[in-house]
């Protein structure tokens, strides 16, 4: 399943397949945020038959055009994370459970 998700992201979002792995963070490592992130989650849900209706995108992705403010805020807040991270592993686990929400992400992250 990991390779299918990686291929999906590579083909639909123009990321090099060698740069995507299980630990890749969607926003931080792959640079997918804003409308593209929403498109990724909706397309992922449809392609892999995963319920994404309870996924809180704003918790994981910066808004479109908000590429300067998050690093600045991170600096001001003593390097505290401003957004939670969503990884390829989280997506793989979402396929296993057929849903992507806070509960599945916590399970996926071992919490």
N, C-alpha and C positions, 0 to 999 in steps of 0.2 A: 504494500500500500504506500509506503514511503516514496518509492520511485514514481508511482502514478501521480502523487501529489506534487512532487518536485517537477515532473514533466508538465503538469497543469500550470504551475506558476511560471515556469520557464517559457512555455509557449504563449501564455496569455499576458504576461507582464514583462517580457523581454529581459529576463534575468538569465545570466549564464548558468547552465545546469551544474557546472563544477563549483559554483559559489553557494549552492543550496544544499544543506544537509540537515539532519534531524535537529540539531541545536540552533539552526538559523532563526534569528528573531525577525519577524515579518517587517516591522518598521525600522528597527535599528540597523540590522544587517542587510536587508534587501531593499530598504528605502521605499517601501510601499506604505502610503498613508492617505488620509483624506478620502476623496471619492474613489480612488483606486483600491483602497483597503476595503471599503464597503462593497465594491464590485467583486473583489476577490472572495470575500466571505459569502456573498450571495451566490456567486458562480460555483464556489466550492460546495455549498449546501446542495445546490441543484445537481451538480455532476456526481457527487458522492452520496446522494440521498441522506443528507444530514440536516436535522432540524436546527436552524440558526436563529429562530424567532426570538429567543431570549438572550442572544449574544449582545453584550453592551459594547459596541464599537468605540464609543467615546472614552472608555476606560483604557483602551489599548492603542488607539491611533490618534495622532494629531490631526487637526483640521487642515483642509486644503489651504495652501498658501501660508501655513503656520510653520515655516521651516527655520525662521530666525529666533522666534520667541522661546520655543522649548529649550534649546541649549543655554540661552541667556537665563531663563528661570532656573534651570538646573544649577548653573553657576551661583546664582544668588541664594539658592536654597541649600548651599553646602553640599552639592552633588547628590542630593536626594532624587530618586526617580520621580519624574512627573507622570509617567504612564507605566502601566503594567506591561509586561512583554508577552506576546503571543508567539509561539514557536511552531516549527514544522511538526515537532513531536506532539504538540497539543492538537494539531489538525489530524494527525494519524490516529490519536486516541479518540478524537471526536467521531471518526468513521467507525471505530470499534463499538462505540456506545450509541451511534446514530443521532447524536445531538452535540451542540457546542454551546456551553453556558458556563457559568462560574463553577458549578459543581464538577463538571468534567475537567475543566482546566486545573482545579485544585487536585483532583485525583491524578491527573497527568503529571503534575509537578511534584507529586509525592506528599502533598499536605493533607 
